[in-house]
Amino acid sequence: MESGAVFTGLQPNPNYLISPLRSACRLLLHQNCSNKKQFCPQSLKFQRLPLLACKKLSSTIQEAPLTSDVAYELADIDWDSLGFALMPTDFMYIMKCSRGQTFSKGELQRYGNIELSPSAGVLNYGQGLFEGLKAYRKQDGNILLFRPEENALRMRMGAERMCMPSPTIEQFVDAVTATVLANKRWVPPPGKGSLYIRPLLMGSGAVLGLAPAPEYTFLIYVSPVGNYFKEGIAPIHLMIDTEVHRATPGGTGGVKTIGNYASVLNAQTAAKAKGFTDVLYLDCVHKKYLEEVSSCNVFVVKGNVISTPSIKGTILPGITRKSIIDVARSQGFQVEERFVAVDELLDADEVFCTGTAVVISPVGSITYHGERISYRNGGIGVVSQQLYSALTRLQMGLTEDKMDWLLELN
């Protein structure tokens, strides 16, 4: 092939069983969903009988914990040892279009390697975007997606900046839904983690001169992940690098392009070699205003006021950031989006970072010009813990979704 991506054909998966024990299930006729936040993807649904009726399942299937009143299929892995690393699953989603066209029809493919032309636009000129979101399993076996339309909107904004076509919001959400349901046995049991969802948009067509690629591929793959930190939430220790900058005005710091992340690896690696967790970057013009950490937004707490750098083109508009702002305001905090000077770190009560992977990371210390500033004796702040608990409980369906942020799949 001269350009584009080549994928293996869709094959039936013998380990993925719709009904591992027919006698344990009864077929229900489809009914229209009355709840707009529920997704009914098929004309037929299976309802399982109690666990005792399903004990003779294949050894490749695990039952849900006894805390659930519904039996559902699980991949045969040690869910208690699940870390934050790639674990190949069953299916990925592929959709393509040519330059000047629109995305139309996608399909599920077996998860596997892809083939690209050596002169693909994404390989030569970095014409690529990615997103990250999660799916959680509820106690009743249903699956929750957290604000997928926000990821779709952010990808469309990024695609415009990178001169790429992009799926519509509806196409994006439908593709995420299809991919999650095709891999639903990989969604961890309640409290054991989540299914990390990685949508990619890339210039897959061959191009030699500097120009937009002639073909584009939208791809989604997923992987089950445990908590980023085994204890659920843990303090991180940052250093401020005054010479290296993550983004510049007029650049691509405000979109989730692949090039934004390779550029921080050198500074991040150097910081880790000195015993720090990551780097907190300052603006490149005045070198005095906070921007963000390598892959997280930053918040500063002083009394009842929570401040975070305003979105001005050099800072990624994080969806967790946006959600934490709304949750904090609903709990009575005053949240300010503004220029936050580095000097404000000196007398802050707490500092924390937000991102899809960790939700919230409380900052235990920040080192600036060799001076170490500690918060809560290097521990977890009250506000950080409060907001972390509020958002994660919402994401997992443990509290009422008053924000209308969840899409429930059944």
Buried (B, 14 or more C-beta within 10 A) or exposed (E): EEBBBEBEEEEEBEEBBEEBBEEBBEEEEEEEEEEEBEBBEEEEEBEBBEBEEBEEBEEBBBBBEEEBEBBBBBBEBEBEEBEBEEBEBBBBBBBBBEBEEEBEEBBBBBBEEBEBBEBBBBBBBBBBBBBBBBBBBBBBBBBBBBBBBBBBBBBBBBBEBBEBBBBEBEBBBBBBBBBBBBBBBBBBBBBBBBBBBBBBBBBBBBBEEEEBBBBBBBBBBBBBBBBBBEEBBBBBBBBBBEEBBBBEEEBBBBBBBBBBBEBBEEBBEBBEEEEBBBBBBBBBEEEEBBBBBBBBBBBBBEEEEBBBBEBBBBBBBBBBBBBBBEBBEEEEBEBBBEBBBBEBBEEBBBBBBBBBBBBBBBBBBBBBEEEEBBBBEEEBBEBBBBBBBBBBEBBBBBEEBEEEBBBBBB
